[in-house]
Amino acid sequence: MSTHGKTPTSTSTTKYVFVSGGVLSGLGKGITAASLGLLLKNRGYKVTNIKCENYLNIDSGNINPIEHGDVFLCEDGLEADLDLGSYERFLDQEVGKKNFTTLGQIYSSVIENTKNLAYGGATVDAWLYVPQEAIRRIKAAGEDFDICLVELGGTAGEYQNQIYYEAYRIMNLQAPEDTVHVHVTYFPNPSHINELKSKPTQLSVSALQSMGIQPDFIVGRGEYMIDEKRKEKVAFYSNMSREDVISNPDLGSIYEVPPVLAAQNFDTKVLAKLHLPEGKSNLQEWEDFVKKLNSEKKHKVTIAIIAKYLSTGNFELKDSYVSLLESLEFAAVHSDTELEIKFIKAEDLEKKNSTAQDDLKAADGIIVPIGWGERGVEGKISAIQYAREHKVPYLGLCYGMQLASIEFARHVVGLEGAHTKEVDPNTPHPIVHDIPFNKQYQTIKGEGASMRLGAYDCVLKPGTLAYKIYKKHHAFKDEAKNLISERHRHRFEFNNDYREQLEAAGFVISGTSPDDFFVEMIELPQKDHPFFIATQAHPEYKSKPLNPHPMFIEYIKAVLNEQKK
C-alpha cells in the first residue's frame, strides 16, 4: 500500500489529533485512531502516535494479560498496550518508547525533577506541572512528524486521566489551529426499544465540556450506522455541526474501518480543521486486502492454540493473544484459507478433559504461544508431545520453544524430570534455566528480575527449515551472514549444557545468537516431521496485513499440505 511520502505542502509545526473515549471502555478508540492515521498517511503525511495510559505501572509488561490484553512488544523493547500493535499494523511502521506513556512514567518524572531542583524551587502543584510533563511527552512523540495521533486512555469523567484532558486544553488554548479533538462514544441499541440512543453520548460530551473542552468530532460506535435524526440530535446538544458526527458501526473486521471512515470524508474533514491540504488518496491495496479477507476461501483449517490467559470472571476473552490471532489471519488470507481457531485450556489437557483432548485430536495444526509460570505447563507439554508423535504441524512461540525442548528431553532423550527452573528450581535436568544478569543481553525490570526485551539478531543454520523459510521470503536482515532479527520478551533460556545430548538424538538447533550463546530457534528434521519449529522470539509482533510474517505463511501452508494427505 502506497502510504509513504512527504506532505503535500510544507508545515512548520506538528499537528495533534487527540482521540478520547466516552461511555464505556473497549469501544475501539485505538482502532479509530489507527484507521484515521492510515487515511492521513495515505494522503502523504508523516503520521505517528502516542498512547497515554492511566495506570501507575511504568509499562504494560507486569500486568496480567487477562486484565489488560496482549502486551505488545516493540522493536526497542517497550512492553506496551495492545493498541500500539494496531498502530504498527495500520500505519505499517514501527512504534516504541516515544509512542507510549503512563501516569506512572509521568509522575515518576515529575517527582525526579523535584529532587533535582528542575523547577527552580517552586511549589510543585500536580494540576500545573503534571499536565506539562504530559505535554512534553506528547510533543516529543510528534517531533519530526506532520501529524501526531494522541490516544487518551480510559473514558471522559474518570478522575485519574484528567491530566491528559488538561494537557489537550492547554495545547488547544495555545495553538487552536494545530489541534483537533475526536471523541469516540457509544450509541447503544436496547433490545426492547430497537433504536440507537444518543443520550450516553450527550452526557459524555457534557463531561468533556465541563473540563473546558469542545470536541471537533464525535465518532459514534454502535451496531449500525448512525442515522441523520440521531446525528442532528447529538450535534444540537453537543454544540457542533451534524457533518462532524461520524459513524463507526460494528463490522466483520477491524480492517474494514478505514474505508468506512473514508467514505464519510473523515480524513479530509480533519485536515480541513487542521488547515492542511487534502493531498491524493489511494486505498486500493487496503481495499483489496479487505475484499480477500471477506471473500469465500478455497480452503479451511482448524488451529488449536494451547492457552492459559482466557478466563476473567464468568467470561472468556481472546485479547491476550491478539497479535498471534492477527498474524494467523493475515497468513490465512494470503493462502486463501478460512481459519478456525480452537482455544484449548492447558489446564483442561492436564486434567485429561475429554472435550479438550477431542479438540486437540481434531486440529489440523497446534500452537503453543507465550506463557509464564507453572499453571497449565504439563497440559502444554502433552500437546507438544501429541504434535510431535502424530506429525501435526507445530509452531512454538517463546514458552512454546522452551517447553518443546523439555518435551524432547523427557520423551526422546529419556531425561526423567527434565524441566524449566522457572517451574521446578530443583529439577535434575534444567533444560531451561535463568542466566546471570548481563547488560549485554538483558534489561533490568526490577529487584532480582531481568529480561531479554526487544529486537535481537539470530544466525540461521543453512539447510534447516527456518533458513529455508526466511530465504524464500527474502526476510534476512543480512543474507550473506544468514542473519535475521526478531523481537524477544522472556526471562529464561535454553541451557547450553544440554545442546550436545539433545542434538545427538535428532534435535535440531537451527538458530543461535551471533555469539552462539543463546539458542533462538529449534526444529525437528523434515524427514521426521513435516513442520515442527519453535522460536524463542515473537514473530507475531512483526506481522502486517499487507505483509504477513513468513513463519506464519509457511505454517499455514504446511497445515494445508498435511490436510491434503
Buried (B, 14 or more C-beta within 10 A) or exposed (E): BEBEBEBBEEBEEBBBBBBBBBBEEEBBBBBBBBBBBBBBBBBBBBBBBBBBBBBEBBBBBEBEBBEBBBBBBBBBBBBBBBBBBBBBBBBBBBBBBBBBBBBBBBBBBBEEBBEEEEBEEEEBEEEEBBBBBBBBBBBBBBEEBBBBBBBBBBBBBBEEBBBBBBBBBBBBEEEEEBBBBBBBBBBBBEEEEEEBBBEBBBBBBBBBBEEEBEBBBBBBBBEEBBEEEBBEBBBEBBEBEEEBBBBBBEBEEBBBBBBBBBEBBBBBBBBEBBEBBEBEBEBEBBBEBBEEBEEEBEBEBBBBBBBBBBEEEEEEBBBBBBBBBBBBBBBBBBBEBBBEBBBBBBBBBBEEBEEBBEBBEEBBBBBBBBBBEEBBBBBBBBBBBBBBEEBBBBBBBBBBBBBBBBBBBBBBBEBEEBBBBBBBEEBEBBBBBBBEEEEEBBBEBEEEEBBBBBBBBBBBBEEBBBBBBBBEBEBBBEEEEBBBBBBBBBBBBBBBEBBEBBEEEBBBBBBBBBEEEBBBBBBBEBEEBBBBBBBBBBBBBBBBBBBBBBBBBBBBBBBBEBBEE
